[in-house]
Each structure stands twice: as structure tokens, then as C-alpha cells.
Amino acid sequence: MIDTVARIKELMERKSWTCYELSVQTGISTNAIYDWFKIGAVPSLGNIAKICEAMDITLEQFFCGDRSYQLSEEEQKILSDWFALSEFEKTAVMNLIKAFKALKNNA
């Protein structure tokens, strides 16, 4: 699991931001930010989203790092189609994938 406070600190260092600067850029109180670093409080997802917006990164980049995998257009289309399927259809697709894997392993 990602250490969110360490990730925030890493991003702040990249921008050369102090806790005060992070507060100014995000609207998060400096007291809240200091609490993350001093007493181990955990930032809310809402605050992490504000940090991402201020740092011009996505939540995915926050949690997965800068080298997160970029989906190809084909992969994006497949994923989009997947979300449109019913649970029954998803189960059928997964069974088909399992059958293809079994055939591949037996070949």
C-alpha cells in the first residue's frame, strides 16, 4: 500500500514547495498538512484530489507513480465495452477467456 504522506512529501520536493505553499495552492489548512507530517494523520481522498489538481497530476499518477501504464486505444475501447456489459455478459466473457487459456496451456 502506498504511503500517501511520503508521496505528498516527494511531490512537494519536486516542486520545491513548503507546507505553506502547498496550503496556498490547494486551500488545505497548513495545520492539516503539518499534522500529516508530524503526527501521522492521513489525508482524505478529497485532499489528495486537491493536491493532484494543484500539482497537475491525476489520481492515478499520485497512487501509481509517473510511470503508470498508458492504455492503447484498443485497450481503452475494450475497457469501455467491458463497463457496458451486464454481470451475466461479463461472466460469459470471463468463461471464454478461461477456455482460451486452458486451450493455450494444453497446446
Secondary structure by P-SEA (a helix, b strand, c coil): ccaaaaaaaaaaaaacccaaaaaaaccccaaaaaaaccccccccaaaaaaaaaaacccaaaaacccccccccaaaaaaaaaaaaccaaaaaaaaaaaaaaaaaaaac
